[in-house]
Amino acid sequence: MKRNWAHIIILLCLPLIGLAQFSPGKLSEAHAHLEGMKNCTQCHELGSAVSETKCLDCHIEIQSLREADHGYHNSQEVRDKSCISCHSEHHGRAFDATRFDSTGFEHDLTGYLLEGAHVKVDCRKCHNPDYIVDEELGTRKGTYLGLEKACLSCHEDMHRGQLADDCLQCHQMDDWKPATLFDHNKTDYPLKGAHKQVECKECHVEKRDQQGLFAQYTNIAHQRCTDCHDDYHEGRLGSSCTDCHTIWSWNIQNASQTFDHSKTRYPLVGQHQEVRCEECHKNGYEAMPFARCTDCHEDFHEGDFITDAGEVTDCRECHSVEEPFTWSSYGIEEHQTSEYPLEGAHLATPCTACHMQEESEWSFAFNSHDCISCHNNVHEGSLAEHFTESNGCVDCHNTSSWSVITFDHNQTNYALEGLHTNVDCRGCHMPDGLDNQVFAPLSSACMDCHDDIHAGQFAVATNTPSIDCAGCHSTSVAWDPINFDHNNSRFPLEGKHAEAKCDACHKEELVNDILTVNYITNQLQCIDCHGS
């Protein structure tokens, strides 16, 4: 009974055993063409596992690399392994027999170590069919084979075949620019002087072909300066630039000083020797006018000095190239021959006081030499026009001292006499300062200038608003009443009265609320002073 069930089980399992024996599973898409019983021996030996020999017979590109001792499959880590240990099959059409892990792959096992910027590049950027030379390999989807090690096998030749194929002679893998390994001193034209500071593209100009722009590095003429540089002088100074210039600086001033300007029609002297060439030669080095300073320099004085012929006076009459322009040979002696000779205090006045009315702006042309053209007219509106127009100031003032007045007051309606001749003009005409000037009309009454120290008692006595002070006082002496004659008063002095002092009778009292000496008294009787 037991034997029968065993037979039954065996009979039921035979189809499955046969199916497993002849078809363990479908092949991957890459090996799908080997599907079927007739193709087993394409990979398997009869009664044995997959044959390494059969794998390499089919994958001849791997076999070629191993025979040439190149590539990943030739490395010690991979060479002794069986193919099936990494690339198994019969797991279905979608199964990837390669099972390549790009994140942990050791690229140096391929014989090409990734360095610099290559480390950051995505695998498929390089393993691209466009870079595979072999046409058959280039058609394989997803292959990592067929790449060359040469830079130009992947990268475009930016130099269009002008330079050697070994890019690493000049460039590094960290960055394509700049070409830090390139040494210009090993070329036919070593860089010296200012040429070291010039950008490559300034000499190696860009050109365009069907592929685009590229820089020219070969067939560049460099025997003469003018092979690269324009002849700024257009042949006028010969063809040897180094007679004046050096490779250190195009500026002659800072170069070898080989250029001798004294051989030209305008030798440089004084301050001109310190001037940079381009300051004068702004439009080139052709013949330039230089007969007059204004041929090169602007008229600093803006037409203040014009000759009778209408030309600007030659600067050399006052200035010299031996000294800075701020220095001038024009002094007092020259000024005395001008239209306005200096006199008095004007001789001690600095030039800037008259000729620099605004900061840093000189002025030498004057429309008038009248005093008020320079000085403020402090009497404007206070004096007659004769004294404020033209040069009327000199009728009173002089250049030696402005405060010394030479006016003849006797020409007015009020001649100065006595102590009035010693009074400063301001005492009468400007008692409150310049803001309150009075010259004409001005009253000649004493009380209009002097305070009435008698508190108006004489005005009351005479019944007049104006008092004739001269009846008692004189300008020839102090304020003492030398003109007063007591005998002409209501009380002539006789006897002992003539010897009495004034203040014995005329006492200080309050008159009109002002403390003053009382001279108008009605005490004319003896009893009024001497008692009973």
SVG drawing of the C-alpha trace seen along z (x, -y; Angstrom):
<svg xmlns="http://www.w3.org/2000/svg" viewBox="-2 -198 70 200">
<polyline fill="none" stroke="black" stroke-width="0.4" points="0.0,0.0 2.7,-2.4 4.5,-1.6 1.5,-2.5 1.2,-5.9 4.9,-6.5 4.5,-5.7 1.6,-7.9 3.4,-10.8 6.4,-10.3 4.2,-10.1 2.4,-13.4 5.7,-15.2 7.5,-14.1 6.2,-17.0 7.3,-19.5 10.7,-17.9 11.2,-18.0 10.1,-21.5 12.5,-22.6 15.3,-20.6 14.9,-22.0 13.7,-25.6 14.7,-27.0 13.1,-30.4 13.0,-32.9 16.2,-34.7 16.7,-38.4 15.9,-40.7 19.6,-40.9 19.7,-37.0 16.1,-36.5 17.4,-35.4 19.0,-32.4 15.6,-31.2 14.7,-27.5 15.9,-24.0 18.1,-24.1 20.1,-27.0 21.1,-25.7 24.5,-24.6 25.2,-28.2 26.0,-28.9 26.0,-25.5 28.2,-22.5 26.3,-19.2 26.0,-18.0 27.8,-21.0 27.2,-24.6 27.7,-27.8 31.0,-27.8 33.4,-30.8 34.7,-30.0 31.3,-30.2 30.6,-33.5 33.8,-35.1 33.2,-33.5 30.1,-35.6 31.2,-38.7 34.3,-39.1 34.8,-42.8 35.4,-41.5 37.7,-38.8 39.7,-41.5 40.1,-43.7 41.3,-40.8 43.8,-39.7 45.1,-43.3 45.3,-43.5 42.8,-46.4 39.5,-47.1 37.4,-46.2 37.2,-42.5 41.0,-42.3 41.4,-43.6 42.6,-41.3 39.3,-41.6 37.3,-40.4 39.6,-38.3 39.4,-35.1 35.7,-35.2 33.2,-33.2 30.9,-35.2 27.8,-33.6 28.9,-34.8 28.0,-38.4 25.8,-37.8 23.2,-35.1 20.3,-34.4 16.8,-32.7 15.2,-35.3 12.8,-36.7 12.8,-39.2 13.0,-42.3 15.9,-41.0 19.1,-43.1 21.9,-40.6 24.5,-43.4 23.1,-44.7 25.6,-47.6 25.7,-49.7 27.0,-53.2 27.1,-54.6 29.6,-52.2 31.5,-51.3 35.3,-51.5 36.1,-53.2 39.9,-52.8 39.4,-49.0 38.7,-49.9 42.1,-51.3 40.8,-54.9 40.9,-56.7 38.3,-59.4 39.9,-62.7 39.0,-66.3 35.7,-67.4 35.3,-63.9 34.3,-62.6 31.2,-64.8 30.0,-63.9 27.1,-61.5 28.1,-58.2 25.9,-58.5 27.5,-61.9 30.6,-60.0 29.1,-56.5 27.2,-57.9 26.9,-56.2 28.1,-59.4 31.6,-58.8 31.9,-55.1 34.0,-54.6 32.9,-51.0 29.7,-51.1 28.4,-47.8 29.0,-48.8 27.5,-52.2 24.2,-50.6 24.0,-48.7 21.6,-50.1 23.1,-50.9 26.6,-49.6 29.6,-50.9 32.1,-49.6 33.8,-51.2 35.2,-54.5 38.7,-55.7 41.0,-57.4 42.0,-60.3 40.4,-63.6 39.4,-64.4 37.5,-61.1 34.8,-62.8 35.6,-66.5 35.5,-68.8 38.9,-70.0 38.6,-73.7 41.9,-74.3 40.9,-72.7 44.0,-70.6 46.4,-73.5 47.9,-71.9 48.9,-68.4 46.2,-65.9 47.4,-65.5 45.3,-68.2 46.8,-67.4 50.0,-69.1 48.3,-72.4 45.0,-71.7 44.0,-70.0 41.0,-67.9 39.8,-70.1 38.9,-72.9 39.4,-73.4 40.2,-77.1 42.7,-78.5 45.3,-76.3 47.5,-76.4 50.1,-73.9 50.8,-75.9 54.1,-77.7 54.4,-80.4 58.1,-80.6 58.5,-77.3 56.9,-78.7 58.6,-80.7 57.5,-83.9 58.2,-84.0 56.1,-86.6 58.0,-89.5 57.2,-92.8 53.6,-94.1 52.8,-91.2 52.5,-89.0 49.5,-91.0 47.7,-90.8 44.7,-88.4 45.3,-85.5 42.3,-86.5 44.0,-89.9 46.6,-88.2 45.0,-84.9 41.9,-86.4 38.8,-84.3 37.8,-83.0 34.8,-81.2 34.4,-78.0 31.4,-75.6 31.8,-74.3 31.7,-77.8 34.3,-80.2 37.9,-79.1 41.1,-81.0 44.1,-81.1 47.2,-79.7 49.5,-79.0 50.8,-81.0 50.9,-84.2 53.5,-86.7 55.6,-88.2 58.8,-89.4 57.9,-93.1 55.7,-95.1 53.5,-96.1 52.7,-92.5 50.3,-92.8 50.1,-96.5 48.8,-99.3 51.5,-101.8 50.2,-104.7 52.6,-107.0 51.7,-105.7 55.3,-105.4 56.3,-108.9 58.8,-107.8 60.2,-104.8 59.5,-101.1 61.5,-100.4 59.1,-101.0 61.8,-100.0 63.7,-103.2 61.2,-105.0 59.1,-102.3 59.8,-99.1 57.8,-96.0 57.4,-97.0 55.3,-100.1 54.1,-101.8 54.3,-105.1 57.7,-106.7 57.8,-108.6 58.0,-105.4 60.1,-103.5 63.7,-103.6 63.7,-107.4 65.4,-106.6 63.2,-109.2 64.9,-112.5 62.3,-115.3 65.1,-117.9 65.6,-116.6 62.1,-117.8 61.1,-121.4 59.9,-121.8 62.4,-120.7 60.9,-120.1 62.1,-122.2 61.0,-123.0 57.5,-121.7 56.9,-120.3 59.4,-117.6 57.1,-116.2 54.0,-116.0 52.9,-112.7 53.1,-112.4 49.4,-111.8 48.6,-115.0 49.9,-117.0 49.6,-114.4 45.9,-113.8 45.3,-113.3 48.4,-111.6 52.0,-112.6 51.7,-114.6 53.0,-118.1 51.5,-120.3 51.3,-124.2 53.3,-125.5 54.1,-129.1 51.9,-130.4 50.9,-128.8 47.2,-128.9 48.0,-126.6 47.9,-123.8 46.6,-125.4 43.2,-126.9 43.1,-130.6 43.0,-130.3 42.1,-134.0 39.2,-133.7 40.0,-136.8 41.1,-139.1 44.4,-139.8 43.7,-140.7 46.1,-142.6 45.1,-145.5 45.2,-143.1 42.5,-141.0 44.8,-138.1 45.4,-136.6 48.5,-138.1 51.4,-135.6 51.4,-133.8 55.2,-134.1 54.9,-137.8 53.9,-136.6 54.6,-132.9 57.5,-130.5 57.7,-126.8 60.5,-126.6 58.0,-127.2 54.5,-126.0 51.7,-128.0 50.7,-129.4 54.0,-131.3 54.0,-134.7 56.8,-137.1 54.3,-140.0 55.0,-142.1 54.7,-145.7 57.0,-147.1 54.9,-145.7 51.7,-146.9 53.0,-150.5 53.1,-150.5 49.5,-149.3 46.4,-151.4 46.1,-151.4 49.3,-152.1 49.2,-151.0 49.4,-153.7 49.1,-153.9 47.5,-150.9 46.9,-149.3 50.6,-148.5 50.2,-146.2 47.0,-144.6 47.4,-140.9 46.6,-140.2 43.7,-137.9 41.8,-140.7 41.2,-142.5 41.7,-139.7 39.9,-136.8 36.5,-137.9 35.2,-134.3 37.1,-131.2 39.6,-129.9 38.4,-132.3 40.8,-135.0 39.7,-138.2 42.1,-140.8 39.8,-142.8 38.0,-145.6 35.3,-147.7 36.1,-150.6 38.9,-151.7 36.5,-153.7 36.5,-153.0 33.0,-151.7 33.8,-149.1 35.8,-147.2 34.6,-148.7 31.2,-148.8 29.6,-152.3 28.8,-152.7 27.3,-156.1 24.9,-155.1 21.7,-157.1 23.2,-159.4 25.5,-161.7 24.9,-163.7 25.4,-161.9 28.7,-163.7 30.3,-161.8 28.8,-158.4 29.3,-158.4 32.5,-158.0 35.5,-158.5 33.9,-160.9 35.4,-159.0 38.7,-160.8 37.0,-164.1 37.1,-162.8 39.2,-159.7 42.7,-158.6 44.4,-155.3 46.9,-155.7 44.2,-155.4 40.5,-155.2 39.7,-156.6 41.7,-159.8 39.3,-162.3 40.6,-165.2 37.3,-166.8 37.2,-170.7 34.1,-171.4 34.4,-175.1 32.9,-174.3 29.6,-173.5 27.1,-175.9 28.7,-175.0 32.4,-175.8 34.1,-173.9 35.7,-176.1 37.5,-175.6 37.0,-172.3 34.6,-171.2 37.7,-170.7 38.9,-167.9 35.7,-166.0 35.6,-162.8 33.2,-163.0 31.2,-160.0 30.4,-162.0 28.1,-164.3 27.2,-162.4 27.0,-158.8 26.2,-159.1 24.4,-155.7 26.8,-154.0 26.6,-153.3 23.0,-152.4 22.0,-155.9 24.0,-158.3 23.1,-162.0 25.1,-164.3 22.7,-166.7 20.5,-168.4 21.9,-168.6 20.9,-171.3 23.5,-173.7 21.6,-174.4 23.6,-173.3 20.7,-171.6 20.2,-169.3 23.6,-167.7 24.2,-168.5 22.1,-167.7 20.5,-170.7 22.2,-170.5 20.0,-173.4 16.8,-171.4 15.2,-173.9 15.2,-176.8 16.7,-179.2 14.1,-178.2 11.4,-179.0 13.0,-182.3 13.4,-183.4 10.2,-181.8 12.0,-180.2 12.5,-176.6 16.1,-177.1 18.7,-178.4 21.7,-180.5 24.4,-178.7 27.0,-181.0 25.6,-183.8 27.5,-182.2 29.7,-179.5 32.4,-179.3 33.7,-176.4 37.3,-177.7 37.6,-176.5 35.8,-174.1 32.2,-174.4 32.9,-177.2 30.6,-180.2 33.3,-182.6 31.0,-184.8 28.5,-185.4 28.4,-188.9 26.5,-189.0 26.2,-192.8 23.9,-192.3 21.6,-190.2 18.8,-191.4 21.3,-191.4 24.6,-193.1 27.5,-192.1 28.9,-194.9 31.2,-195.1 31.7,-191.9 29.2,-190.2 31.8,-190.4 34.1,-188.2 31.5,-185.6 31.7,-182.1 28.8,-181.2 27.7,-178.2 27.4,-180.4 24.2,-181.8 23.3,-179.3 22.6,-176.0 21.7,-172.6 18.0,-172.0 15.4,-169.9 14.3,-171.8 11.6,-170.0 12.5,-166.9 16.1,-167.1 18.9,-167.9 20.7,-170.9 22.1,-174.3 19.3,-176.9 20.4,-180.0 16.9,-181.6 16.0,-182.9 13.7,-185.6 15.6,-186.0 17.0,-189.4 16.5,-191.1 19.2,-191.1 16.9,-189.4 16.3,-186.6 19.9,-185.5 21.2,-187.2 18.1,-187.0 16.7,-189.8"/>
</svg>
